[in-house]
Structure formats: C-alpha cells, structure tokens
C-alpha cells in the first residue's frame, strides 16, 4: 500500500514555479481519496531561478541592495534569505552576470566580481552565517579577486600598491593581505553550486573555455590564462592553498577558485547542494514513492539536472521514482542503461497535439490530471522497481 510520497520537482521554466508544480501534484494525490502522506520538496539545480525557488518554497524573503555590475556601474541586485534569515541564497549573475552588460562592453580583462562580493558582505552584515552561492552566467575572469576586494582583502603589486579590477590585474599581484577580511568569514559556512568541473588553467580552464563568450579574443584568452596561473602561484605562496588542483576552480572565470581560497568555500554540484540544503535525504528514507520532474526532460537531465540527482538519492534507499514533466524528449540509445534504470517511468503532461501556448495555458489542469492518474495507479499496485 502506498503510504508516503515525496514530491521533489523542479520548475517548468517560463510556466510554473517548482513550488507550484509540487503543490499541484500534492493536490492531485490528496484528491485520489486514499490515506497517502505527501511531502513536498521543491527543487533547483543551483542555476538560474535557485534564489526564487528556495525563497518561495521555504517562506523566505528578499534583500535588495546597490552593487557594482561587472563594469563598475551602480545597479540594484538582490539575494534571498531563508531559515529565519540565517541562510542567504545568492546568484552571482544578479551582480556579475553576462546579461548585465551589452555585447560591445564585454571584456573580461576589465570586468569584475566586486558586486558579488558586495552581496556576500551584505549577507554577512545581516547576520547570515550560511551562504549558498550559484556561480553560473558570469561576465568575469578575475579569479574572484573582485569579490575578495569587496570583502576587505587587499591585493598588492610589487610596490605594495593595491591592484585594480579585472582579469588584466591578476598578473600584477605580488602579495595578499587578508588582515582586513570581513571578520564573519571565519565563522561562516559558504557552499557554492558549481556544475562544471573545469580546472582553473589550461585548454580546459576558465579563460580558454569560457573567455570567448565573455568577449575575449585569442590573445586576450592567453593573457587571462597567464594571469590566472600567476594568481594561483601567489595564492599558493601566500595562503598555502593550491587552487590549480581543485575541480571546478575554473567556474565563473575562476570565482570558484577565489571563493575556496578566500572564503574557505565548498564547491558542490548544484543539485547535491540543494538536496543538502533542503534536507531531502531524510524525507526520502522512508518514502514509498518519489515523484520528480521538470519542464522538459531530455538527455541533459541524466547529467546533473535535479531530477537525476533526486533519482540517485532515491536509489540509495531503494525507493522507486517516476517523473512528471511538461515534455519528455529522450534519445534512450544515447543514455547508459544504469542511468535509465534509476527511473521507473517518465511521463509528460501533454495528452494530445497542441501548440506551446496551448500547453502552457492548460498546464495546471494537465499536470493535475496526469498526477492523479499516476498516483491512483501506484496506490493500487505493489510497487516494484528493481
């Protein structure tokens, strides 16, 4: 008999929030009319929308503040607070994102993560001692130096004069003074959602892989990579931390490396971080069924998206998993069988031919109808997945 369902769905992008998706499925399960406990745990993967998902789902609020964008202009950015203001959720793209500056002004020699540091500082000043940071979509390649500068850390050249901002300044750094660092850093837990494992340097590193999309030509890429290499050497010499060996250090133009070096941050896959932050594992342990899903389930789902992370966790406890999605477009011939076997079934809500606009307009009723049918079915049979 089906007694407990954990509903851990991501948003249907551009249509329904993660909380809305989970709530509709929960309503459908309740309306089946059987004694079934439902636990909702809205999901995100650490990328765009993570702040909104966690704030909305866990009764948080937003803090808006002025920061410098990647080219130094004053803008308004915000971050989220949950757990009675004890935990801050920050998306670096809101302060240092590529979308904040026009194409003609994109140049990672000059762009800075200073605004991201300002958001972190504001969170620390507000009393937060746990901070979750999503670092996708950056316009920068400064190794996180800008963010560190905003937090009171000084970088000096050979003449002990503070360096400026941007990737071009990395090659000038000769010393690091952390004596002025924000005092709350040492007592805070910083977790970073990092869904790439690029190293800091080389052909697979920050400059070569991501520099071109931020406005870097070939010569600029070489300059940036040399600057990051020099920077890594100084960090090793001054702080005893070898950021060159850290997976994901190259994320967001080396911000991953900087957050580890200067804030003692932990780099985690985005979905794993959200699973930890929401306590999902404890909820799944004694569940009979897990329902997850997203707007469009495709081959990318099996390589780090939230639905896959939820399924891996459920597998650990032998709990069957189904997905309910807006659409399913999977080429199963290109997916390893062990990955496919994590799911007992993948379902979409579109039950007839229709346009995208029609699907969005009817998304709530189609999601409810699909969820009710599936819960009713699974409530009536013996659940066997493996």
GUGUMAR-148762 format. One record per residue (C-alpha): residue in three letters; x, y, z. Coordinates in steps of 0.2 Angstrom, whole numbers, padded with zeros to 4 digits, always signed. Example, Ala and Ser with C-alpha at 12.3 -4.5 7.8 and 13.67 -1.06 7.14 Angstrom:
# residues 2
ALA+0062-0022+0039SER+0068-0005+0036
END
This chain:
# residues 386
UNK+0000+0000+0000UNK+0006+0017-0005UNK+0008+0027+0011UNK+0021+0041+0008UNK+0025+0051-0007UNK+0039+0063-0008UNK+0037+0076-0022UNK+0053+0084-0027UNK+0050+0093-0044UNK+0060+0107-0052UNK+0051+0122-0061UNK+0043+0121-0078UNK+0053+0135-0084UNK+0043+0150-0091UNK+0027+0142-0084UNK+0026+0135-0066UNK+0037+0138-0052UNK+0044+0122-0043UNK+0033+0126-0028UNK+0018+0127-0040UNK+0022+0110-0048UNK+0024+0101-0032UNK+0008+0109-0025UNK-0002+0103-0040UNK+0004+0086-0038UNK+0001+0086-0020UNK-0017+0091-0023UNK-0019+0078-0035UNK-0013+0065-0023UNK-0024+0071-0010UNK-0039+0070-0021UNK-0036+0052-0025UNK-0045+0049-0009UNK-0033+0037-0001UNK-0023+0039+0015UNK-0007+0045+0007UNK+0005+0056+0016UNK+0013+0068+0004UNK+0029+0078+0007UNK+0034+0092-0005UNK+0052+0097-0008UNK+0054+0110-0022UNK+0070+0108-0031UNK+0083+0118-0041UNK+0100+0114-0048UNK+0109+0129-0042UNK+0107+0139-0058UNK+0095+0152-0063UNK+0080+0153-0053UNK+0088+0145-0037UNK+0085+0160-0026UNK+0067+0162-0031UNK+0064+0143-0029UNK+0071+0142-0011UNK+0064+0159-0006UNK+0046+0155-0012UNK+0046+0137-0006UNK+0053+0139+0011UNK+0045+0155+0016UNK+0059+0167+0014UNK+0061+0185+0009UNK+0072+0196-0002UNK+0085+0209+0002UNK+0089+0222-0011UNK+0105+0232-0011UNK+0115+0243-0023UNK+0131+0235-0030UNK+0143+0237-0044UNK+0140+0227-0060UNK+0154+0219-0070UNK+0159+0236-0077UNK+0158+0246-0061UNK+0141+0254-0064UNK+0129+0255-0049UNK+0114+0244-0051UNK+0102+0236-0039UNK+0103+0217-0035UNK+0095+0206-0023UNK+0098+0189-0014UNK+0086+0178-0004UNK+0085+0174+0015UNK+0078+0158+0022UNK+0078+0149+0039UNK+0073+0165+0048UNK+0087+0175+0040UNK+0101+0163+0045UNK+0104+0157+0027UNK+0107+0168+0012UNK+0104+0162-0006UNK+0115+0172-0019UNK+0116+0171-0038UNK+0132+0179-0044UNK+0124+0183-0060UNK+0112+0196-0052UNK+0128+0206-0048UNK+0141+0200-0060UNK+0132+0192-0074UNK+0135+0192-0093UNK+0117+0198-0096UNK+0120+0214-0086UNK+0131+0222-0099UNK+0129+0224-0118UNK+0139+0214-0131UNK+0150+0229-0135UNK+0156+0232-0117UNK+0160+0214-0113UNK+0179+0212-0110UNK+0185+0200-0096UNK+0201+0210-0095UNK+0191+0223-0086UNK+0175+0215-0079UNK+0175+0212-0060UNK+0166+0201-0047UNK+0166+0215-0035UNK+0147+0216-0035UNK+0146+0198-0030UNK+0157+0202-0015UNK+0146+0216-0010UNK+0131+0204-0010UNK+0141+0192+0001UNK+0146+0206+0013UNK+0128+0212+0014UNK+0123+0194+0019UNK+0136+0193+0032UNK+0132+0210+0039UNK+0114+0204+0040UNK+0119+0190+0052UNK+0119+0176+0039UNK+0132+0163+0044UNK+0127+0151+0030UNK+0128+0156+0012UNK+0123+0147-0004UNK+0130+0154-0020UNK+0126+0150-0038UNK+0140+0155-0049UNK+0133+0152-0067UNK+0132+0165-0080UNK+0147+0176-0076UNK+0154+0190-0086UNK+0171+0189-0077UNK+0188+0181-0077UNK+0196+0189-0062UNK+0198+0173-0051UNK+0186+0180-0038UNK+0198+0194-0034UNK+0185+0207-0036UNK+0173+0198-0024UNK+0188+0197-0011UNK+0192+0215-0013UNK+0174+0219-0008UNK+0176+0209+0007UNK+0191+0218+0013UNK+0205+0208+0006UNK+0219+0218-0002UNK+0230+0213-0017UNK+0246+0222-0019UNK+0258+0224-0033UNK+0277+0223-0032UNK+0277+0241-0025UNK+0264+0236-0012UNK+0251+0247-0021UNK+0233+0239-0022UNK+0230+0232-0039UNK+0214+0237-0049UNK+0200+0227-0055UNK+0198+0214-0069UNK+0207+0200-0077UNK+0221+0211-0083UNK+0226+0215-0065UNK+0230+0197-0060UNK+0247+0197-0067UNK+0252+0212-0056UNK+0248+0203-0040UNK+0263+0201-0029UNK+0255+0199-0011UNK+0239+0196-0002UNK+0234+0205+0014UNK+0219+0196+0022UNK+0220+0206+0038UNK+0206+0217+0033UNK+0194+0202+0028UNK+0176+0203+0034UNK+0178+0195+0052UNK+0162+0184+0050UNK+0170+0174+0036UNK+0179+0163+0048UNK+0163+0158+0057UNK+0153+0156+0041UNK+0149+0141+0030UNK+0150+0145+0012UNK+0143+0132-0001UNK+0145+0135-0020UNK+0134+0127-0033UNK+0146+0123-0046UNK+0140+0112-0061UNK+0156+0112-0071UNK+0172+0103-0066UNK+0184+0114-0077UNK+0201+0117-0069UNK+0207+0135-0067UNK+0221+0134-0080UNK+0225+0127-0097UNK+0215+0122-0113UNK+0200+0116-0102UNK+0201+0130-0090UNK+0192+0146-0086UNK+0200+0158-0099UNK+0201+0146-0114UNK+0183+0138-0112UNK+0173+0152-0106UNK+0183+0168-0111UNK+0177+0169-0129UNK+0159+0170-0124UNK+0163+0184-0112UNK+0171+0195-0126UNK+0189+0188-0126UNK+0199+0186-0142UNK+0213+0173-0144UNK+0226+0185-0137UNK+0215+0190-0123UNK+0212+0172-0118UNK+0231+0169-0117UNK+0233+0185-0106UNK+0219+0179-0095UNK+0226+0161-0093UNK+0244+0168-0089UNK+0236+0180-0076UNK+0226+0166-0068UNK+0242+0155-0067UNK+0252+0169-0059UNK+0237+0172-0047UNK+0237+0154-0042UNK+0255+0154-0039UNK+0253+0169-0027UNK+0238+0161-0018UNK+0249+0145-0015UNK+0264+0155-0009UNK+0253+0167+0002UNK+0239+0156+0008UNK+0246+0138+0006UNK+0231+0133-0005UNK+0234+0125-0022UNK+0218+0131-0032UNK+0226+0123-0048UNK+0221+0106-0042UNK+0203+0109-0037UNK+0189+0103-0049UNK+0178+0117-0053UNK+0190+0130-0049UNK+0188+0137-0066UNK+0170+0140-0064UNK+0164+0158-0067UNK+0181+0164-0073UNK+0190+0157-0058UNK+0177+0163-0045UNK+0176+0145-0039UNK+0195+0146-0035UNK+0193+0163-0026UNK+0179+0158-0015UNK+0189+0142-0010UNK+0204+0152-0007UNK+0197+0167+0002UNK+0181+0161+0010UNK+0185+0143+0013UNK+0170+0138+0002UNK+0165+0121-0003UNK+0161+0118-0022UNK+0147+0106-0024UNK+0136+0100-0039UNK+0121+0112-0039UNK+0108+0098-0036UNK+0118+0090-0022UNK+0119+0107-0014UNK+0100+0109-0015UNK+0097+0092-0009UNK+0108+0095+0007UNK+0101+0112+0010UNK+0083+0106+0009UNK+0086+0090+0019UNK+0079+0079+0005UNK+0088+0064+0010UNK+0079+0062+0027UNK+0062+0064+0019UNK+0066+0051+0006UNK+0072+0037+0018UNK+0055+0030+0022UNK+0046+0035+0007UNK+0036+0023-0004UNK+0037+0033-0020UNK+0046+0049-0026UNK+0039+0060-0039UNK+0051+0072-0048UNK+0052+0081-0065UNK+0055+0097-0074UNK+0048+0107-0089UNK+0057+0097-0102UNK+0066+0081-0098UNK+0079+0076-0111UNK+0096+0068-0112UNK+0104+0083-0102UNK+0093+0078-0087UNK+0104+0062-0085UNK+0120+0073-0082UNK+0117+0084-0067UNK+0100+0091-0068UNK+0089+0090-0052UNK+0078+0075-0057UNK+0093+0064-0060UNK+0100+0069-0043UNK+0084+0065-0034UNK+0083+0048-0043UNK+0101+0044-0037UNK+0097+0048-0019UNK+0081+0038-0020UNK+0090+0023-0027UNK+0101+0023-0012UNK+0086+0019-0001UNK+0078+0008-0014UNK+0063+0020-0017UNK+0055+0020-0034UNK+0055+0036-0044UNK+0044+0042-0058UNK+0045+0059-0067UNK+0030+0070-0072UNK+0036+0083-0084UNK+0030+0096-0096UNK+0038+0086-0110UNK+0049+0071-0112UNK+0062+0071-0127UNK+0074+0057-0123UNK+0085+0048-0135UNK+0087+0032-0125UNK+0100+0025-0137UNK+0112+0038-0130UNK+0109+0036-0112UNK+0118+0022-0102UNK+0106+0009-0095UNK+0111+0011-0077UNK+0105+0029-0078UNK+0089+0024-0087UNK+0085+0012-0073UNK+0085+0025-0060UNK+0068+0029-0066UNK+0053+0018-0066UNK+0044+0029-0079UNK+0045+0046-0087UNK+0028+0054-0091UNK+0023+0070-0099UNK+0008+0080-0096UNK+0003+0084-0114UNK-0010+0072-0119UNK-0014+0077-0137UNK-0007+0088-0151UNK-0006+0106-0146UNK+0004+0122-0148UNK+0016+0128-0135UNK+0005+0142-0130UNK-0010+0130-0128UNK+0001+0118-0117UNK+0006+0132-0106UNK-0012+0139-0105UNK-0018+0121-0099UNK-0003+0116-0090UNK-0011+0116-0072UNK-0025+0105-0077UNK-0015+0093-0087UNK-0002+0092-0073UNK-0016+0088-0061UNK-0024+0075-0072UNK-0008+0066-0075UNK-0003+0066-0057UNK-0020+0060-0051UNK-0020+0046-0064UNK-0002+0040-0059UNK-0005+0041-0040UNK-0021+0032-0042UNK-0012+0018-0052UNK+0003+0017-0040UNK-0008+0017-0025UNK-0017+0001-0032UNK-0002-0010-0036UNK+0013-0017-0027UNK+0027-0006-0031UNK+0042-0015-0038UNK+0056-0005-0047UNK+0071-0017-0047
END
